[in-house]
């Protein structure tokens, strides 16, 4: 084994060429003799290199700690060292070969203390910003509702809440079925909040709101250059964003066949493949899905994969339509009244029995979401006091169009015809409520704009 003291001048010059690329460096051999004193230190110290080389380090720098490193074999990092009345930040590391300390190297990290302070300030700012963005991401991707947010004491709602308490602690997929506006997303939030994943992200995906050609990149992400317009560096998909948390796939029946195949693999293997990638990424994500169309019906029609259906259908929660738990109307109405008061400064106290009775005569195709809209409009009309039938009727046209359509529908035994009349009434009301803005009307009904256009053509609505 060759020691530093045995290195030739040629070998030392080669090492010095490397060390000159550092801000400042001093190399001593196993005897504490200075073997390399870089140009930078020569300039900073005002010493002549030829007068320093081959002298004991403590003779040149009496306060040095290099000998301490040489004797203990342990580094001293980020230490303060004063040279010519200027404070520097230096590190001293032992050079060990075959278990023996054969020298030590002292290198300057920052020339002056203010540089170190500047670096520390920039680093602290970077970590503060990183912490802020992490908290923002967590805020964006977090569940907003707990099981307590589910309003209702009817047998149907209590059974659904009890089922959530049973299945939430597991990691199995959950399929939530219910008509539009029954609270599927609220229950999805509650499942996440009641699970061990509650501290993880909750990522919502509206499968119907993403074009078919983008659904795979949204769910599974993409690599740089995967397609025209792909972001530099690529982009993580919703499954990666939901890692260690839950992903809520709303209107899952709208997924394309290709996306269904990839989703099946994600469920089976806990792996996803970004668009444009040849490698797999492991993900730990619980899948909660929702649909207002029975998936078993779509399976029978060949529109949904049977194997995926069985994977998603490990646990199923079926939410009742509002017309099947009218006993919850008083609680729901009061809840919506309180929310409106809090957000708008109104002083509505409640709703009278006559008005509640009127609400039970309606079919409520939009369910709880539609009820919320009706109560909000009544609160706008009343501003204070108790809501009455007049408040319900003045701003809401559901009674003039929808109510009549439902009544007409009740005079026929043709189920398809009755359903068409009810759907037509709901669309007309939504268009009236949104001043004929079809995008807003679709949002009110919880469907995509394209679905609204198709339904309007089917029902002959101009």
C-alpha positions in Angstrom: 0.0 0.0 0.0 1.5 3.4 -1.0 1.2 6.2 1.5 0.7 9.9 0.6 4.2 10.6 1.8 5.5 8.2 -0.9 3.7 9.9 -3.8 6.0 11.3 -6.5 5.9 15.0 -7.6 4.2 13.9 -10.8 1.5 12.0 -8.9 0.9 14.9 -6.5 0.6 17.4 -9.5 -2.1 15.2 -11.0 -4.0 15.2 -7.7 -3.6 19.0 -7.4 -5.0 19.5 -10.9 -8.2 17.9 -9.7 -8.3 19.7 -6.4 -7.7 23.1 -8.1 -11.3 22.7 -9.4 -12.5 23.1 -5.8 -12.9 26.5 -4.1 -10.0 25.6 -1.9 -8.2 22.4 -0.7 -5.3 21.3 1.5 -4.0 17.8 1.5 -1.8 16.4 4.3 -0.1 13.0 4.5 -0.1 10.5 7.3 2.5 12.6 9.2 0.5 15.8 9.0 2.8 17.2 6.3 1.2 19.5 3.7 1.5 17.9 0.3 -1.0 20.0 -1.7 -1.9 23.6 -1.1 -4.2 24.8 -4.0 -3.9 28.1 -5.8 -7.0 29.4 -4.3 -5.8 29.0 -0.7 -2.5 30.6 -1.8 -4.4 33.6 -2.9 -6.7 33.8 0.1 -4.0 33.3 2.7 -1.4 35.5 1.1 1.2 32.8 1.6 3.6 31.5 -0.9 2.9 27.9 -1.9 6.5 26.8 -2.1 7.1 28.1 1.5 4.0 26.1 2.8 4.5 22.7 1.1 6.2 20.0 3.1 5.7 21.7 6.4 3.6 20.4 9.3 0.0 21.7 9.0 0.0 23.0 12.6 3.1 25.0 12.0 1.4 26.9 9.2 -2.1 27.0 10.7 -1.8 26.7 14.5 -5.6 26.4 15.0 -6.2 23.7 12.4 -8.2 20.6 13.2 -6.8 18.5 10.4 -4.6 16.6 12.8 -7.7 15.7 14.8 -9.1 14.1 11.7 -5.8 12.3 11.0 -5.7 10.9 14.5 -9.4 9.8 14.9 -10.1 8.9 11.4 -13.5 10.7 11.7 -14.6 13.6 9.5 -15.4 17.1 10.7 -18.0 18.6 8.4 -19.3 22.1 7.8 -17.0 23.6 10.5 -16.2 27.3 10.9 -12.6 28.3 10.2 -11.1 31.8 10.3 -8.5 32.7 7.7 -7.1 36.2 7.6 -10.0 37.5 9.6 -12.5 36.0 7.2 -14.8 33.2 8.4 -15.1 30.2 6.0 -17.1 27.0 6.2 -14.9 24.0 5.7 -15.0 20.2 5.9 -12.1 17.9 6.8 -12.3 14.3 5.8 -9.8 11.4 6.4 -8.3 9.5 3.5 -8.4 5.8 4.4 -6.9 3.0 2.5 -7.2 -0.7 3.5 -8.4 0.4 6.9 -5.5 2.7 7.6 -5.6 6.6 7.7 -3.0 7.7 5.2 -3.9 11.4 5.2 -6.6 14.1 5.4 -8.2 16.5 3.0 -9.5 19.9 4.0 -11.9 21.6 1.5 -13.7 24.9 1.6 -17.5 24.7 1.2 -18.2 28.4 1.3 -15.6 31.1 1.1 -17.4 33.4 3.6 -20.0 33.0 6.2 -22.5 35.2 4.3 -22.4 32.7 1.5 -23.4 30.0 3.9 -26.1 32.2 5.3 -27.3 32.9 1.8 -27.3 29.2 0.9 -29.1 28.4 4.2 -31.7 31.1 3.4 -32.3 29.8 -0.1 -32.5 26.2 1.1 -35.0 27.2 3.8 -37.1 29.1 1.3 -37.1 26.1 -1.0 -38.2 23.7 1.7 -40.9 26.2 2.9 -42.2 26.4 -0.7 -42.1 22.6 -1.0 -44.0 22.2 2.3 -46.6 24.7 1.1 -47.1 23.0 -2.2 -47.4 19.6 -0.5 -50.0 21.0 1.8 -51.8 22.5 -1.2 -51.8 19.2 -3.0 -53.1 17.5 0.1 -55.8 20.1 0.4 -56.9 19.7 -3.2 -56.8 15.9 -3.0 -58.4 15.2 0.3 -61.8 14.0 1.3 -64.2 16.8 2.3 -67.0 14.8 3.8 -67.2 12.3 6.7 -70.0 9.8 7.5 -71.5 12.5 9.8 -72.2 14.6 6.7 -74.7 12.0 5.4 -78.1 13.5 6.4 -80.9 11.2 7.2 -82.4 8.8 9.8 -84.5 6.7 7.5 -84.0 2.9 7.5 -82.5 3.1 4.0 -79.9 5.7 4.8 -79.0 4.2 8.2 -78.4 0.8 6.5 -76.2 2.5 3.9 -74.2 4.3 6.6 -73.8 1.0 8.5 -72.5 -0.7 5.4 -69.9 2.1 5.0 -68.7 1.5 8.5 -68.3 -2.2 7.7 -66.4 -2.0 4.4 -64.4 1.2 4.9 -61.6 -0.4 7.0 -60.8 -2.9 4.2 -58.8 -2.2 1.1 -61.2 -3.8 -1.3 -62.8 -1.9 -4.2 -66.3 -0.5 -3.6 -69.0 0.1 -6.2 -71.6 2.7 -5.4 -74.9 2.6 -7.3 -77.6 5.2 -7.3 -79.5 7.6 -9.5 -78.2 11.0 -10.3 -78.1 13.3 -7.3 -78.4 10.5 -4.6 -75.1 11.4 -2.9 -72.7 8.9 -4.5 -69.7 11.2 -4.2 -70.5 12.1 -0.6 -70.5 8.4 0.3 -67.2 7.9 -1.5 -65.6 10.7 0.6 -67.1 9.0 3.7 -65.6 5.6 2.8 -62.2 7.2 2.5 -62.5 9.2 5.7 -63.5 6.1 7.6 -60.6 4.0 6.3 -56.9 3.7 7.3 -56.1 5.8 4.2 -57.8 8.9 5.5 -54.4 10.8 5.7 -53.7 9.9 2.1 -55.0 11.7 -1.0 -58.6 11.4 -2.3 -58.6 11.9 -6.0 -61.9 12.3 -7.9 -62.2 11.5 -11.6 -65.3 12.2 -13.6 -65.0 9.5 -16.3 -67.8 11.0 -18.4 -66.2 14.4 -18.5 -62.9 13.3 -20.1 -62.8 12.7 -23.9 -62.1 9.1 -24.9 -58.7 10.0 -26.4 -57.5 11.5 -23.1 -58.9 9.1 -20.5 -55.9 6.8 -20.4 -53.4 9.7 -20.0 -55.5 11.2 -17.3 -55.8 8.0 -15.3 -52.4 6.5 -15.9 -50.2 9.5 -16.9 -47.9 9.9 -19.8 -44.2 10.2 -20.7 -42.6 13.1 -22.4 -43.1 12.9 -26.2 -45.9 10.4 -25.8 -48.1 12.5 -28.1 -48.3 16.0 -29.6 -48.7 18.5 -26.9 -47.4 16.2 -24.1 -45.9 18.2 -21.3 -42.1 18.2 -21.0 -41.0 15.7 -18.4 -44.4 13.9 -18.7 -47.2 13.9 -16.2 -48.4 11.6 -13.5 -51.9 10.2 -13.8 -54.6 10.2 -11.2 -53.6 6.7 -10.0 -50.1 7.9 -9.1 -51.6 11.0 -7.4 -53.8 8.8 -5.4 -50.9 6.6 -4.2 -51.5 5.5 -0.6 -55.0 6.9 -0.8 -58.2 6.4 -2.7 -59.3 7.2 -6.3 -63.0 7.8 -6.9 -64.1 6.9 -10.5 -67.4 8.6 -11.0 -69.6 7.5 -13.9 -67.3 4.5 -14.4 -69.7 3.1 -17.0 -68.4 5.7 -19.4 -64.9 4.2 -19.6 -63.7 3.0 -23.0 -63.0 -0.7 -23.5 -59.2 0.0 -23.7 -59.3 2.0 -20.4 -61.2 -0.8 -18.8 -58.5 -3.2 -19.7 -55.8 -1.0 -18.1 -57.9 -0.4 -15.1 -58.3 -4.1 -14.6 -54.5 -4.6 -14.6 -54.1 -1.8 -12.1 -56.6 -3.6 -9.8 -55.1 -7.0 -10.3 -51.3 -6.2 -10.3 -51.3 -2.8 -8.4 -49.3 -1.5 -11.4 -50.0 1.1 -14.1 -48.2 1.9 -17.3 -48.0 5.5 -18.5 -48.9 6.3 -22.0 -45.7 6.2 -24.1 -43.8 4.1 -21.4 -42.5 0.6 -21.6 -42.1 0.2 -17.8 -44.6 -0.3 -15.0 -45.1 1.8 -11.9 -46.4 0.3 -8.7 -49.3 2.0 -7.1 -51.1 1.5 -3.8 -54.5 2.9 -4.4 -58.0 1.9 -3.3 -60.6 2.2 -6.1 -64.1 3.5 -5.3 -66.3 3.7 -8.3 -69.9 5.0 -8.9 -72.5 4.6 -11.6 -76.1 5.5 -12.2 -76.4 2.6 -14.7 -76.4 -1.0 -13.5 -73.1 -2.4 -14.6 -74.4 -5.9 -14.8 -76.8 -4.7 -17.5 -73.9 -3.2 -19.5 -72.0 -6.4 -19.1 -74.9 -8.3 -20.6 -75.0 -5.8 -23.5 -71.2 -6.3 -24.1 -70.5 -2.7 -23.2 -68.6 -3.4 -20.0 -65.9 -6.0 -19.2 -67.2 -8.9 -17.1 -63.9 -9.5 -15.3 -63.6 -5.8 -14.4 -67.2 -5.7 -13.1 -66.4 -8.6 -10.8 -63.3 -6.8 -9.5 -65.1 -3.6 -8.9 -68.1 -5.3 -7.4 -66.4 -6.7 -4.3 -68.6 -4.5 -2.2 -71.7 -2.7 -3.4 -73.6 0.2 -1.8 -76.9 1.0 -3.4 -78.2 4.4 -2.5 -82.0 4.9 -2.5 -83.7 7.6 -4.6 -85.2 10.5 -2.6 -88.8 9.3 -3.3 -88.0 6.1 -1.3 -87.0 7.9 1.9 -89.3 11.0 2.1 -89.1 10.6 5.9 -85.7 12.4 5.6 -87.2 15.4 3.9 -87.4 17.6 7.1 -83.8 16.9 8.0 -82.6 17.5 4.4 -84.6 20.7 4.0 -83.3 22.1 7.3 -79.7 21.2 6.4 -80.0 23.0 3.0 -81.7 26.0 4.7 -78.9 26.3 7.3 -76.2 26.0 4.6 -77.9 28.8 2.6 -78.2 31.0 5.6 -74.5 30.6 6.5 -73.3 31.3 3.0 -75.7 34.2 2.2 -76.6 35.9 5.5 -80.3 35.1 5.2 -82.5 34.2 8.3 -84.8 31.5 7.1 -85.8 29.4 10.1 -87.4 26.3 8.5 -90.1 25.0 6.3 -93.8 24.4 7.2 -95.7 21.1 7.0 -97.8 22.2 4.0 -94.7 22.9 2.0 -93.1 19.6 3.1 -96.3 17.8 2.0 -96.1 19.4 -1.4 -92.5 18.1 -1.8 -93.7 14.5 -1.3 -96.0 14.8 -4.3 -93.0 15.1 -6.7 -91.0 12.3 -8.3 -87.6 14.0 -7.8 -85.6 12.6 -10.7 -82.7 14.8 -9.7 -83.0 13.5 -6.1 -81.2 15.3 -3.2 -79.2 17.5 -5.6 -82.5 18.8 -7.1 -84.0 19.3 -3.7 -81.1 21.4 -2.7 -81.7 23.7 -5.7 -85.4 24.0 -5.0 -84.8 24.9 -1.3 -82.1 27.5 -2.3 -84.6 29.2 -4.6 -87.2 29.2 -1.9 -84.7 30.8 0.5 -84.0 33.5 -2.1 -87.6 34.3 -2.2 -88.3 34.2 1.5 -85.0 35.7 2.9 -86.3 35.1 6.5 -89.0 33.3 8.4 -90.6 29.9 7.5 -90.7 28.6 3.9 -94.2 28.1 2.6 -95.7 26.6 -0.5 -95.7 30.1 -2.1 -91.9 30.3 -1.7 -91.5 26.9 -3.3 -93.6 27.8 -6.3 -92.6 31.4 -7.0 -89.1 30.8 -8.3 -89.2 27.1 -9.1 -90.9 25.9 -12.2 -90.7 22.2 -11.2 -94.4 22.4 -10.3 -95.5 23.9 -13.6 -93.6 21.6 -15.9 -92.2 18.7 -14.0 -95.1 18.2 -11.7 -97.6 18.1 -14.6 -95.4 15.8 -16.6 -95.2 13.4 -13.6 -98.9 13.5 -13.3 -99.3 12.7 -16.9 -96.8 10.0 -16.6 -98.9 8.5 -13.8 -101.8 8.2 -16.2 -100.0 5.7 -18.3 -98.8 2.1 -17.7 -96.1 2.4 -20.3 -92.9 2.6 -18.1 -90.7 3.8 -21.0 -93.1 6.5 -21.9 -93.5 7.7 -18.3 -89.7 7.8 -17.9 -89.4 9.9 -21.1 -91.9 12.4 -19.9 -90.2 12.7 -16.6 -86.8 13.1 -18.2 -88.2 15.7 -20.6 -89.6 17.7 -17.7 -86.3 17.7 -15.8 -84.4 18.9 -18.9 -86.9 21.7 -19.5 -86.6 22.8 -15.8 -82.8 22.7 -16.0 -82.8 24.8 -19.2 -85.1 27.3 -17.6 -83.1 27.5 -14.5 -79.9 28.1 -16.5 -81.4 30.7 -18.9 -81.1 28.1 -21.7 -77.4 27.7 -21.1 -76.9 24.0 -22.0 -73.6 23.6 -20.3 -75.0 24.9 -17.0 -78.1 22.8 -17.5 -76.0 19.7 -17.9 -74.0 20.6 -14.8 -77.3 21.0 -12.8 -78.4 17.5 -13.8 -75.0 16.0 -13.2 -74.5 14.8 -16.8 -72.1 15.7 -19.6 -73.0 18.3 -22.2 -72.9 15.6 -25.0 -75.2 13.4 -23.0 -77.7 16.4 -22.7 -77.5 17.1 -26.4 -78.2 13.4 -27.2 -81.1 13.3 -24.7 -82.6 16.5 -26.1 -82.6 15.1 -29.6 -84.1 11.8 -28.4 -86.9 13.6 -26.6 -87.5 16.2 -29.3 -86.5 19.3 -27.2 -85.4 22.3 -29.3 
